[in-house]
Amino acid sequence: MIALRELLAQIEQGRYALPEVQRPYVWRNAQIRDLLESVYRGYPIGSIIVWNIPRGVLEEYSDLFRPLIKELEDRTENFEYLVIDGQQRLVSLLLAKRGSITVYYEYGERRRYLPLYFNPRTEKLEIIRGKESDHSYWFKVSDLLNEEKDVDDLLDEKGISSKSERSMLRRKLNFFRNSVLNYSVNFYQIPESTLKYDHERDNFLEIFEKISEMFVRLNEKGTRVKMPHLILALLTAATRKELGRSFKEQVNRINSELEEHGWDIREGVIMRTYMAIATGETNFRRARGKLKNLKASEMLECLEETGRSLMHACDILSDEFNIKGVRYLKSQYLLVTLSYYIFRKSFKIMPSDVRELIHWLILASFSGRYTGRLESDLKEDIGLIREGKTLRYLEDKLPVREITEKHFDRPYEREHLTILLILLKDSYDLYYDPREGFMRLRDIDPKERRLHIHHIFPRDVLVKVYGRKGLIGNMDIETAYDHVANITIISEDANRKIGSKRPDEYLGDLGREVLRSHYIPDNPELWKPENYYDFLQERKMLLMEVLRKLLSG
């Protein structure tokens, strides 16, 4: 057992490390309040389970560990314990003491605030925002857990002057402080015999696998470890041991290069692509045995091929399909299959391949491929490509084999953005530059001029004509406003210039060629808000017509 006061001091000294396979901090403020409530009442909060990290492990494998919070990154030399179970509780207790911290989450960092207050009169803990926290009897928990702050000073700040009241409040506030800080936390160190490190043999990779398995077992009822994160950690341990090079650093480099090109891709996508290229599998458990048989140099060679394949896939999407970022894809995991296909084709993609890829991408997007059955979908598709099958065989597994009017008669989703960008590849931006004229959408660099999902008819225009509760056809205002046929892609410059204008106030200035490049009907009567339903039907037909030609080509 350890007193919470001492545990918090150890945390702030930076003595606790997390393995990279640990999930990010995910607890909500209400969960932290409940945790503090349990501590205050003396209820059990579970055990903190740790492993005492050998110094040799810290020196050799430092990049496999991280501190509990961002603010402790300058104290990693103090690492002593590896947290196997208890991360969420430890970070929550520190957040309760400090009031705000910077936590790690899946794709970066963010500042977390905890407006947690204690009322000594009612003995209640509450999350309070705004002026209510100024009430005389609500005291911030972070102040109460900071023993450098005198309780009398806190009472002075609240303007409480009555001696009898101060005496009662002082007693209850001190009781709260002591109850929390003196709380005995169940602290369990894994026996050395269970995870015994042999420096001569350097068996840390085996230990790390055991630690990972413990974490999976301990968290079966909660958020499970993401297997791509586990395999990343294990591969890093292997390459560090054999070559002194970090697999993870190479993954980060690939990620940075993709980001520079406008592609903010999840680590899980990179790792599943890697598993496909290295083993022909995308499931961790199936790939694990094959990966163990690879030399460290082969692991890194496969990673180089992974980076090359992903970059090639993103270039094709950008240059050939006019899709310049993951926000326009139904699922990021479409990149896994696309990258593996390119790899198996030895990076030799012919015009006929591009046509097949467009066909497959559209149908896969409308089928919701990789959005519900990720493991089985990837296994099926990667397996077919590994066998040398064409993309037509992959299409046979899709529930949607053709795009019909019903797919366009609804509010837009990401699959519609995919189609729109493909169809709008040769379209003009709706912004006229006095020096350059109308730029082609494909020539816009999203790093210099951001693209915008533009509603041709603004919401306010529709509300003004039809009312907030009005119907357009059989659609309510929001459904009609977000209808696919009301959407196009333009630059943010063009969107700012257009603002909230009615279409009949700005479309006429753009010229027939520009309008037709966006498949906008050139009949001015259809630009009037009172004819909005007819506009949707006409533009839907124009989009469907060009899509049918594309898919039948």
Secondary structure, 3 states (H helix, E strand, C coil): CEEHHHHHHHHHCCCEEEECCCCCCCCCHHHHHHHHHHHHHCCCCCEEEEEECCHHHHHHCHHHEEECCHHHHHHHHHCCEEEEECHHHHHHHHHHHHCEEEEEECCEEEEEECCEEEECCCCEEEECCHHHHHCCCCEEHHHHCCCCCCHHHHHHHCCCCCHHHHHHHHHHHHHHHHHHHCCEEEEEECCCCCCCCCCCCCCHHHHHHHHHHHHHHHCCCCCCCCHHHHHHHHHHHHHHHHHCCCHHHHHHHHHHHHHHCCCCCCHHHHHHHHHHHHHCCCCHHHHHHHHHCCCHHHHHHHHHHHHHHHHHHHHHHHHCCCCCCHHHCCCCCHHHHHHHHHHHCCCCCCHHHHHHHHHHHHHHHHCCCCCCCHHHHHHHHHHHHHCCCCHHHHHCCCCCCCCCHHHHCCECCHHHHHHHHHHCCCCEEEEEECCCEEEEHHHCCCCCCCEEEEECCCHHHHHHHHCCCCEECCEEHHHHHCEHHHEEEEEHHHHHHHCCCCHHHHHHHCCHHHHHHCCCCCCHHHHCHHHHHHHHHHHHHHHHHHHHHHHHC
